[in-house]
Amino acid sequence: MADGPSATVPPAAAAAASAAAVPPPAASQPRPSSAAPAGAVVPPPAPAGSGGGGRSDGCGGSSSADGAVASVRSPPPPPPASQPGGKRRGRAAAAAAASAAAVVDLPFDPARFTRSLPLYGVRIAAARCHATRASLASHVLRLPRVANVVRHPGTGEVTLLTRYQANDAGGGAAEGGRGGGGAAPPAPDVTVNGTAATGTDGGGHADGGGGDPPAASRPTGNISSEFVGAPAALLDILNMPPRSAAAPPPQALPASALVVESVTLTYAHLPADAVLRALLPSGVIPPSAFETIGHVVHLNLRAPQLPYRHLIGAVLLDKLRPRIRTVVNKTAATGGPFRTFAHEVIAGDDDMAATVVENGCTYAVAVGAVYWNSRLEGEHRRLVAAVPSGGVLVDACAGVGPFVVPVGKALGGGVALACDLNGESVRLCRANVRRNGVAGRVAVDGPRDGGAWLADLGAGGVFFDVLILNMPSGAPELLGCIRRVSAVVYGYPPAGAGDSATSGDGNGGRPLLPGATARMVRQVAPNKVHVCVTFVLPRAVAFDTS
């Protein structure tokens, strides 16, 4: 713990916290959705927590002329008027709304994905809909954005769609895994960087081995072809008692109750990875993960994916709008003194000024110009919770403030001092301090070298309880700059995947101080891990004047 009065803020550091805040951009407005094709069974958006066939579908909803559950989506709200923040905020809101309403220029025809999927259904009285769906829960269709109830106006009856395909017209394997999933859409015509994909077959698919996309182009869901052409066997399964005693017993279904309904599936029903599997050449795997920083998706594409980066970006942008407006690909490894990366915008707006909400705080982040990692939210939360009530936190590599800002907002009345070498990080950290209303508890200094700043704090008699050194390439060296303070230190030195996160080897080969612990935060790469080393700086070291 500290050896003197806490919360002593140097005048230079306190004055540094007076920079103007950057106003947050207004939220994007949803763009109007295109009308569903004739015969499509499309529900209104389901409430949070409901499945593909939640209570918002046709058990008690409105009906269309053809008996399918339908919804007319209201147009998006008009762009918000200029708010009290002034003309700048009004222009930002208008730009965000215009970007959300824009149509993504896809290098293929989405209509080529449209197909009809025949499914078995159970036609029952509308009054029995909810009870029957509960008893047949494991057999009911669960497909995103597709209702599993079809109403028949004037009859008092509905059809509850099952997940079982009625016939295999067109063939193909189901995403669900035990057989066919319906006819595959024709391979869309693909254009990459303005020219047709090389080596394609007649359908524009770059595998040269046939016109159909791979089976992965099926929509996600639980569709199965287990009972194709076998309605009697399916009826026996549906009439079996439920395995769970809590499930209501089913009412016996006669053979006449089993019917076939066609569901129209379109490009809109497919997730991004399924679309990309259908479009990319054989052997080119779609990206399986990406980082989201505000409205920016950040990819790290591999060499085989690079020729198709604009196609990948366009599909992700279209599927993730309006929340996502920009897709970038990293063109160089994260590095340099500021831990930043070079990138290329592959889809959407060239706008790197993102707004991120994390742990109850709002941050302005300049993607590519400052260090930010959305995967460290849990680590930020853990260390902030470790600061004692009323304590003082010092962050020598503060970035845009993910540690110091939450400490200022904490109920314990903590104080935080921040510094960074990156001038853009310092500017945004000051803005984030003002934006979150913690200017009275957080002081930002810089741009300055963290070591020189720590030495000045010691020379000025500033005492603190917790020190964070979260610059992997230079954290150990900064320890030599601490003077006259015995505090709890959280450091993030480099470590290889072979190092142990619970022993003395978890410090990248460096010996740990007595009582120190090392913990793996996350694996960054196959041979690289992120490690947090925690220890109390001994008085003999902190007060050693030699």
C-alpha positions as CSV (number, residue, x, y, z in Angstrom):
1,M,0.0,0.0,0.0
2,A,1.1,3.6,-0.3
3,D,3.6,5.1,2.2
4,G,2.1,8.6,2.4
5,P,-0.9,10.8,1.6
6,S,-2.7,9.6,-1.5
7,A,-4.5,11.5,-4.3
8,T,-1.8,14.0,-4.7
9,V,-2.0,15.3,-8.2
10,P,0.9,17.2,-9.8
11,P,-0.2,20.6,-11.2
12,A,1.1,19.7,-14.6
13,A,-0.9,16.5,-14.7
14,A,-4.0,18.3,-13.4
15,A,-3.8,21.0,-16.1
16,A,-3.5,18.3,-18.8
17,A,-7.0,17.1,-18.1
18,S,-8.6,20.3,-19.4
19,A,-8.6,19.5,-23.1
20,A,-12.0,19.8,-25.0
21,A,-14.0,16.6,-25.4
22,V,-14.8,15.0,-28.7
23,P,-18.6,14.9,-29.1
24,P,-19.9,11.3,-29.7
25,P,-21.3,10.6,-33.1
26,A,-25.1,10.0,-33.2
27,A,-26.3,6.4,-33.5
28,S,-26.9,5.1,-37.1
29,Q,-30.5,4.9,-38.3
30,P,-31.7,1.6,-39.7
31,R,-32.1,1.5,-43.5
32,P,-35.5,0.4,-44.9
33,S,-35.5,-3.3,-45.7
34,S,-36.5,-4.5,-49.1
35,A,-39.9,-6.2,-49.6
36,A,-39.9,-9.9,-49.1
37,P,-40.4,-12.0,-52.2
38,A,-43.8,-13.4,-52.9
39,G,-44.5,-16.4,-50.7
40,A,-41.8,-15.7,-48.2
41,V,-42.6,-16.4,-44.6
42,V,-41.0,-13.5,-42.8
43,P,-41.8,-12.6,-39.2
44,P,-41.4,-9.3,-37.5
45,P,-38.3,-9.0,-35.4
46,A,-38.4,-11.4,-32.5
47,P,-38.1,-10.0,-28.9
48,A,-34.8,-10.6,-27.1
49,G,-34.5,-14.1,-25.9
50,S,-37.0,-15.7,-28.3
51,G,-36.1,-18.2,-30.9
52,G,-36.7,-18.3,-34.6
53,G,-40.4,-19.0,-33.9
54,G,-41.0,-17.0,-30.8
55,R,-44.4,-15.6,-29.6
56,S,-44.0,-12.8,-32.1
57,D,-44.9,-15.1,-35.0
58,G,-48.2,-16.4,-36.4
59,C,-49.8,-18.0,-33.3
60,G,-51.7,-14.7,-32.7
61,G,-50.3,-12.4,-35.4
62,S,-51.7,-10.9,-38.5
63,S,-52.0,-12.8,-41.7
64,S,-51.4,-12.2,-45.4
65,A,-53.6,-13.1,-48.3
66,D,-51.7,-16.3,-49.1
67,G,-52.0,-17.5,-45.5
68,A,-48.3,-16.9,-44.6
69,V,-47.4,-14.9,-41.6
70,A,-46.3,-11.4,-42.9
71,S,-45.2,-8.2,-41.5
72,V,-44.8,-4.7,-43.0
73,R,-41.8,-3.1,-41.4
74,S,-42.2,0.6,-40.6
75,P,-39.9,3.0,-42.4
76,P,-36.9,4.1,-40.4
77,P,-37.3,7.2,-38.3
78,P,-36.1,10.4,-39.8
79,P,-32.6,11.6,-39.0
80,P,-32.5,13.3,-35.7
81,A,-32.5,17.1,-35.7
82,S,-29.4,19.0,-34.6
83,Q,-29.0,18.5,-30.9
84,P,-27.8,21.0,-28.3
85,G,-24.2,20.0,-29.1
86,G,-24.3,22.3,-32.1
87,K,-24.0,22.0,-35.9
88,R,-21.1,19.5,-35.6
89,R,-23.2,16.9,-33.9
90,G,-26.1,17.6,-36.3
91,R,-23.9,17.0,-39.3
92,A,-22.5,13.8,-37.8
93,A,-26.0,12.5,-37.2
94,A,-27.1,13.3,-40.7
95,A,-23.9,11.6,-42.1
96,A,-24.5,8.5,-40.0
97,A,-28.2,8.3,-41.1
98,A,-27.3,8.7,-44.8
99,S,-24.6,6.0,-44.5
100,A,-27.0,3.6,-42.9
101,A,-29.6,4.1,-45.6
102,A,-27.2,3.6,-48.4
103,V,-27.3,0.3,-50.3
104,V,-24.2,-1.8,-50.3
105,D,-22.9,-2.3,-53.9
106,L,-22.6,-6.1,-53.9
107,P,-20.5,-7.7,-56.6
108,F,-23.1,-10.4,-57.3
109,D,-26.9,-10.6,-57.7
110,P,-28.5,-11.5,-54.3
111,A,-31.6,-12.7,-56.1
112,R,-29.6,-15.8,-57.3
113,F,-29.8,-17.1,-53.7
114,T,-33.6,-17.3,-53.7
115,R,-35.1,-20.8,-53.4
116,S,-38.2,-22.6,-52.2
117,L,-37.8,-25.1,-49.3
118,P,-40.7,-27.6,-48.8
119,L,-41.1,-28.5,-45.2
120,Y,-43.5,-30.8,-43.3
121,G,-46.0,-29.0,-41.2
122,V,-48.7,-29.9,-38.7
123,R,-52.1,-28.3,-39.4
124,I,-54.0,-27.8,-36.2
125,A,-56.6,-25.5,-34.6
126,A,-55.2,-22.1,-33.8
127,A,-56.1,-22.5,-30.2
128,R,-53.7,-25.4,-29.9
129,C,-50.8,-23.6,-31.4
130,H,-48.8,-22.7,-28.3
131,A,-49.4,-26.0,-26.5
132,T,-48.4,-28.1,-29.6
133,R,-45.3,-26.0,-30.2
134,A,-44.3,-26.6,-26.6
135,S,-44.7,-30.3,-26.9
136,L,-42.9,-30.5,-30.2
137,A,-40.2,-28.0,-29.3
138,S,-37.3,-30.2,-30.6
139,H,-39.1,-30.7,-33.9
140,V,-40.1,-27.2,-34.7
141,L,-38.4,-25.1,-37.3
142,R,-35.8,-22.7,-35.9
143,L,-34.5,-20.6,-38.8
144,P,-33.4,-16.9,-38.3
145,R,-35.9,-14.4,-39.6
146,V,-38.4,-17.2,-40.7
147,A,-41.6,-17.7,-38.8
148,N,-42.6,-21.2,-38.0
149,V,-46.3,-20.7,-38.0
150,V,-48.5,-20.2,-41.1
151,R,-52.1,-19.0,-40.6
152,H,-55.0,-19.8,-42.7
153,P,-57.5,-16.9,-42.6
154,G,-61.2,-17.8,-42.1
155,T,-60.5,-21.4,-41.1
156,G,-59.4,-21.0,-37.5
157,E,-56.4,-23.2,-38.2
158,V,-52.7,-22.7,-38.5
159,T,-49.8,-24.8,-39.7
160,L,-46.8,-25.3,-37.4
161,L,-43.7,-25.8,-39.5
162,T,-41.4,-28.6,-38.5
163,R,-37.7,-28.7,-39.3
164,Y,-38.0,-31.6,-41.6
165,Q,-37.7,-31.3,-45.3
166,A,-40.6,-32.8,-47.3
167,N,-38.6,-33.6,-50.5
168,D,-35.1,-33.2,-51.8
169,A,-36.0,-31.3,-54.9
170,G,-32.6,-30.1,-56.2
171,G,-30.7,-32.2,-53.7
172,G,-27.9,-30.9,-51.4
173,A,-26.9,-31.5,-47.9
174,A,-28.5,-29.7,-45.0
175,E,-26.7,-27.3,-42.7
176,G,-28.4,-29.2,-39.9
177,G,-26.2,-32.2,-40.6
178,R,-28.1,-35.4,-41.2
179,G,-29.0,-35.1,-44.9
180,G,-30.2,-32.8,-47.5
181,G,-31.2,-29.2,-46.9
182,G,-33.1,-28.3,-50.1
183,A,-32.0,-27.2,-53.5
184,A,-28.9,-25.1,-53.5
185,P,-29.1,-21.7,-55.2
186,P,-27.3,-21.3,-58.4
187,A,-23.8,-20.0,-58.0
188,P,-23.9,-16.2,-58.2
189,D,-21.8,-14.3,-60.7
190,V,-18.8,-13.0,-58.8
191,T,-16.7,-10.0,-59.7
192,V,-13.5,-9.3,-57.8
193,N,-11.9,-5.9,-58.1
194,G,-13.9,-5.1,-61.2
195,T,-13.1,-8.3,-63.1
196,A,-14.6,-11.7,-63.2
197,A,-13.0,-14.2,-60.8
198,T,-10.4,-16.2,-62.7
199,G,-10.7,-20.0,-63.1
200,T,-14.5,-20.0,-62.6
201,D,-16.9,-22.4,-64.0
202,G,-20.0,-21.5,-65.9
203,G,-21.8,-20.4,-62.8
204,G,-19.1,-17.9,-61.8
205,H,-17.8,-20.2,-59.0
206,A,-14.1,-20.3,-58.8
207,D,-13.7,-24.0,-58.2
208,G,-14.1,-25.2,-61.7
209,G,-16.0,-28.3,-60.6
210,G,-19.7,-27.5,-61.1
211,G,-22.3,-24.8,-60.9
212,D,-23.6,-25.3,-57.4
213,P,-22.1,-23.5,-54.3
214,P,-21.0,-25.8,-51.5
215,A,-23.5,-27.1,-49.0
216,A,-22.4,-24.4,-46.5
217,S,-24.5,-21.9,-48.4
218,R,-27.6,-23.3,-46.6
219,P,-29.1,-21.0,-44.0
220,T,-28.2,-21.7,-40.4
221,G,-30.9,-23.4,-38.4
222,N,-32.0,-26.9,-37.6
223,I,-33.3,-28.1,-41.0
224,S,-33.0,-31.9,-41.6
225,S,-33.9,-34.3,-44.4
226,E,-34.2,-37.3,-42.2
227,F,-37.8,-37.9,-43.1
228,V,-37.8,-37.0,-46.8
229,G,-40.5,-39.2,-48.5
230,A,-41.4,-40.8,-45.1
231,P,-44.3,-38.9,-43.6
232,A,-45.6,-41.9,-41.7
233,A,-42.3,-42.3,-39.9
234,L,-42.3,-38.6,-39.0
235,L,-45.8,-38.8,-37.7
236,D,-44.8,-41.6,-35.4
237,I,-42.0,-39.5,-34.0
238,L,-44.2,-36.5,-33.5
239,N,-46.7,-38.5,-31.6
240,M,-44.1,-39.9,-29.2
241,P,-44.3,-38.8,-25.5
242,P,-41.8,-36.1,-24.6
243,R,-38.6,-37.1,-22.9
244,S,-38.9,-34.3,-20.3
245,A,-41.5,-34.8,-17.6
246,A,-41.9,-31.0,-17.5
247,A,-43.0,-30.9,-21.2
248,P,-46.8,-31.1,-21.8
249,P,-48.0,-34.4,-23.3
250,P,-48.8,-34.1,-27.0
251,Q,-52.3,-34.5,-28.3
252,A,-52.3,-37.3,-30.9
253,L,-52.0,-36.0,-34.4
254,P,-53.9,-37.8,-37.2
255,A,-52.3,-38.5,-40.5
256,S,-54.4,-35.8,-42.1
257,A,-52.7,-33.2,-39.9
258,L,-49.4,-33.7,-41.7
259,V,-49.1,-31.2,-44.6
260,V,-46.4,-29.7,-46.8
261,E,-45.7,-25.9,-46.8
262,S,-43.1,-24.1,-49.0
263,V,-40.9,-21.5,-47.4
264,T,-39.2,-19.0,-49.6
265,L,-35.6,-18.4,-48.5
266,T,-33.6,-15.5,-49.9
267,Y,-30.1,-14.0,-49.5
268,A,-31.4,-12.1,-46.5
269,H,-31.9,-15.4,-44.6
270,L,-28.2,-16.4,-45.0
271,P,-25.5,-15.4,-42.6
272,A,-22.3,-13.8,-43.9
273,D,-20.2,-16.9,-43.6
274,A,-22.8,-19.0,-45.6
275,V,-22.8,-16.4,-48.3
276,L,-19.1,-16.3,-48.5
277,R,-18.7,-20.1,-48.6
278,A,-21.0,-20.0,-51.7
279,L,-19.0,-17.3,-53.4
280,L,-15.4,-17.9,-52.6
281,P,-13.3,-20.5,-54.6
282,S,-12.9,-23.9,-53.2
283,G,-10.1,-24.0,-50.7
284,V,-10.5,-20.3,-49.7
285,I,-12.1,-20.3,-46.2
286,P,-14.1,-17.3,-45.1
287,P,-12.8,-15.4,-42.1
288,S,-14.0,-17.1,-38.9
289,A,-13.5,-14.1,-36.5
290,F,-13.0,-10.4,-36.5
291,E,-12.7,-7.6,-34.1
292,T,-15.4,-4.9,-33.8
293,I,-14.3,-1.4,-32.7
294,G,-17.4,0.8,-32.7
295,H,-18.7,1.0,-36.3
296,V,-15.5,-0.6,-37.7
297,V,-14.9,-4.3,-38.4
298,H,-11.2,-5.1,-38.3
299,L,-10.0,-8.2,-40.2
300,N,-6.7,-9.9,-40.4
301,L,-7.1,-11.8,-43.7
302,R,-4.7,-14.6,-44.8
303,A,-2.9,-14.6,-48.1
304,P,-5.5,-16.9,-49.9
305,Q,-8.3,-14.5,-48.9
306,L,-6.6,-11.3,-50.0
307,P,-7.6,-11.4,-53.7
308,Y,-11.2,-11.5,-52.5
309,R,-10.9,-9.0,-49.7
310,H,-13.4,-6.5,-51.3
311,L,-16.0,-9.3,-51.8
312,I,-15.5,-10.3,-48.2
313,G,-15.8,-6.7,-47.0
314,A,-18.9,-6.0,-49.0
315,V,-20.8,-9.1,-47.7
316,L,-19.8,-8.3,-44.1
317,L,-20.8,-4.7,-44.5
318,D,-24.2,-5.6,-45.9
319,K,-24.9,-8.2,-43.3
320,L,-23.8,-6.1,-40.3
321,R,-25.4,-2.8,-41.2
322,P,-26.4,-0.4,-39.8
323,R,-24.3,-1.0,-36.8
324,I,-21.2,-1.5,-39.0
325,R,-20.2,1.2,-41.5
326,T,-16.6,0.4,-42.2
327,V,-14.6,-2.8,-42.9
328,V,-10.8,-2.7,-42.8
329,N,-8.1,-5.3,-43.3
330,K,-4.8,-5.1,-41.4
331,T,-1.9,-4.7,-43.8
332,A,1.0,-4.9,-41.3
333,A,1.5,-6.4,-37.9
334,T,0.7,-4.4,-34.8
335,G,3.9,-2.8,-33.6
336,G,6.0,0.3,-33.3
337,P,6.2,2.5,-30.2
338,F,2.5,3.1,-30.2
339,R,1.3,-0.5,-30.8
340,T,-0.7,0.6,-33.9
341,F,-1.3,-1.1,-37.3
342,A,-1.5,-0.1,-40.9
343,H,-4.8,-1.0,-42.6
344,E,-6.8,-0.8,-45.9
345,V,-10.5,0.1,-46.1
346,I,-12.0,-2.7,-48.1
347,A,-15.7,-1.7,-47.7
348,G,-17.8,1.2,-46.5
349,D,-16.8,4.6,-45.3
350,D,-13.2,5.7,-44.7
351,D,-14.1,6.8,-41.2
352,M,-11.8,5.6,-38.4
353,A,-13.2,7.8,-35.7
354,A,-15.1,5.1,-33.7
355,T,-17.1,5.3,-30.5
356,V,-16.9,2.3,-28.1
357,V,-19.0,1.6,-25.0
358,E,-17.2,-0.6,-22.5
359,N,-17.7,-1.2,-18.8
360,G,-20.2,1.6,-18.5
361,C,-17.9,4.2,-20.1
362,T,-17.9,5.7,-23.6
363,Y,-14.6,6.1,-25.5
364,A,-13.6,7.9,-28.7
365,V,-11.1,5.6,-30.5
366,A,-9.1,6.5,-33.6
367,V,-8.8,3.0,-35.2
368,G,-5.3,2.4,-36.5
369,A,-3.8,5.5,-34.8
370,V,-4.1,4.4,-31.2
371,Y,-4.0,1.0,-29.4
372,W,-7.4,-0.6,-28.6
373,N,-8.3,-4.2,-28.2
374,S,-12.0,-5.0,-27.7
375,R,-11.1,-8.5,-26.4
376,L,-9.5,-7.0,-23.3
377,E,-12.8,-5.7,-21.8
378,G,-12.7,-8.3,-19.1
379,E,-9.1,-7.5,-18.2
380,H,-9.9,-3.8,-17.9
381,R,-12.8,-4.6,-15.6
382,R,-10.7,-7.0,-13.4
383,L,-7.9,-4.5,-12.8
384,V,-10.3,-1.5,-12.2
385,A,-12.0,-3.6,-9.5
386,A,-8.6,-4.2,-7.8
387,V,-8.1,-0.5,-7.1
388,P,-9.0,0.0,-3.4
389,S,-11.8,2.3,-2.4
390,G,-10.5,5.8,-2.4
391,G,-7.2,4.6,-3.9
392,V,-4.9,6.1,-6.5
393,L,-4.2,4.4,-9.8
394,V,-1.3,5.4,-12.0
395,D,-1.3,4.2,-15.6
396,A,2.0,5.0,-17.4
397,C,0.7,3.7,-20.8
398,A,-2.9,4.8,-20.6
399,G,-3.9,4.8,-24.2
400,V,-7.4,6.3,-24.6
401,G,-8.2,5.6,-20.9
402,P,-9.8,2.1,-20.5
403,F,-8.3,1.7,-17.0
404,V,-8.3,5.3,-15.7
405,V,-11.7,6.4,-16.8
406,P,-13.7,3.6,-15.0
407,V,-11.6,4.2,-11.9
408,G,-12.8,7.9,-11.9
409,K,-16.5,6.7,-12.3
410,A,-16.2,4.1,-9.5
411,L,-18.3,4.7,-6.4
412,G,-15.3,4.5,-4.2
413,G,-14.0,7.9,-5.2
414,G,-10.7,6.7,-6.7
415,V,-8.3,9.0,-8.4
416,A,-6.3,8.1,-11.5
417,L,-3.2,9.6,-13.1
418,A,-2.5,8.8,-16.8
419,C,0.2,9.4,-19.3
420,D,1.0,8.1,-22.8
421,L,3.7,8.6,-25.4
422,N,1.3,8.7,-28.3
423,G,-0.1,12.2,-28.8
424,E,-3.3,11.0,-30.4
425,S,-3.9,8.7,-27.4
426,V,-3.4,11.6,-25.0
427,R,-5.8,13.8,-26.9
428,L,-8.5,11.1,-27.0
429,C,-7.9,10.2,-23.3
430,R,-8.5,13.8,-22.3
431,A,-11.6,13.9,-24.4
432,N,-12.8,10.6,-22.9
433,V,-12.2,11.9,-19.4
434,R,-14.4,14.9,-20.2
435,R,-17.0,12.9,-22.0
436,N,-17.5,10.6,-19.0
437,G,-17.6,13.4,-16.5
438,V,-14.5,12.4,-14.5
439,A,-12.3,15.4,-15.1
440,G,-12.2,16.0,-11.3
441,R,-10.8,12.5,-10.6
442,V,-8.6,11.8,-13.6
443,A,-5.5,13.8,-14.7
444,V,-3.9,13.1,-18.1
445,D,-0.3,14.1,-18.9
446,G,1.7,13.9,-22.1
447,P,2.6,13.0,-24.6
448,R,5.5,11.9,-22.5
449,D,7.8,8.9,-22.0
450,G,6.3,6.8,-19.3
451,G,9.6,6.2,-17.5
452,A,10.4,9.9,-17.3
453,W,6.8,10.6,-16.1
454,L,7.1,8.0,-13.3
455,A,10.4,9.5,-12.2
456,D,8.8,12.9,-12.0
457,L,5.9,11.6,-9.9
458,G,8.4,10.1,-7.5
459,A,10.4,13.3,-7.3
460,G,7.3,15.3,-6.8
461,G,6.2,13.2,-3.8
462,V,3.2,11.6,-5.5
463,F,2.1,8.4,-3.8
464,F,-0.2,5.8,-5.3
465,D,-1.7,2.4,-4.6
466,V,-1.8,0.6,-7.9
467,L,0.5,1.0,-11.0
468,I,-0.3,-0.4,-14.4
469,L,2.4,-1.0,-17.0
470,N,0.5,-2.4,-20.0
471,M,3.1,-1.8,-22.7
472,P,4.3,-5.4,-23.5
473,S,7.6,-4.4,-25.2
474,G,8.8,-2.0,-22.5
475,A,6.9,-2.7,-19.2
476,P,9.9,-4.4,-17.4
477,E,12.2,-1.4,-18.2
478,L,9.7,1.1,-16.6
479,L,10.1,-0.5,-13.2
480,G,13.5,1.1,-12.9
481,C,11.9,4.5,-13.1
482,I,9.8,4.1,-9.9
483,R,11.0,6.0,-6.9
484,R,9.8,6.3,-3.3
485,V,6.5,4.4,-3.8
486,S,5.7,0.8,-2.7
487,A,2.6,-0.1,-4.7
488,V,0.9,-3.1,-6.3
489,V,2.1,-3.4,-9.8
490,Y,0.3,-5.0,-12.7
491,G,2.6,-5.5,-15.6
492,Y,2.2,-7.1,-19.1
493,P,5.6,-8.3,-20.3
494,P,6.0,-10.4,-23.5
495,A,5.7,-14.1,-23.1
496,G,5.8,-17.1,-25.4
497,A,3.1,-19.8,-25.6
498,G,5.5,-22.3,-23.9
499,D,5.8,-20.2,-20.8
500,S,3.7,-21.0,-17.8
501,A,1.2,-18.4,-16.6
502,T,1.3,-19.7,-13.1
503,S,5.0,-20.1,-12.4
504,G,8.2,-18.1,-12.6
505,D,8.4,-18.8,-16.4
506,G,5.3,-16.8,-17.1
507,N,7.4,-13.6,-17.2
508,G,8.9,-14.3,-20.7
509,G,11.9,-16.0,-19.1
510,R,12.6,-13.2,-16.5
511,P,12.7,-14.2,-12.8
512,L,9.7,-13.0,-10.8
513,L,10.0,-11.1,-7.6
514,P,9.1,-13.0,-4.4
515,G,5.4,-13.3,-4.0
516,A,4.7,-12.3,-7.6
517,T,2.1,-14.2,-9.7
518,A,1.7,-14.5,-13.4
519,R,-1.6,-15.1,-15.2
520,M,-2.3,-15.7,-18.8
521,V,-4.8,-13.1,-20.1
522,R,-5.4,-14.5,-23.6
523,Q,-3.5,-16.3,-26.4
524,V,-2.7,-13.7,-29.1
525,A,-1.2,-16.2,-31.6
526,P,-0.1,-19.8,-31.6
527,N,3.3,-18.9,-30.1
528,K,2.4,-15.7,-28.3
529,V,0.3,-15.2,-25.1
530,H,-0.7,-12.1,-23.2
531,V,0.4,-12.4,-19.6
532,C,-0.3,-10.2,-16.5
533,V,2.3,-10.3,-13.8
534,T,1.2,-8.9,-10.4
535,F,3.5,-8.1,-7.5
536,V,4.1,-5.6,-4.7
537,L,7.1,-3.4,-5.3
538,P,9.3,-3.9,-2.3
539,R,10.3,-0.9,-0.2
540,A,14.0,-1.9,-0.5
541,V,13.6,-1.4,-4.3
542,A,11.3,1.6,-4.3
543,F,13.4,3.6,-1.8
544,D,16.8,2.6,-3.1
545,T,18.5,5.8,-3.9
546,S,21.4,4.1,-5.6
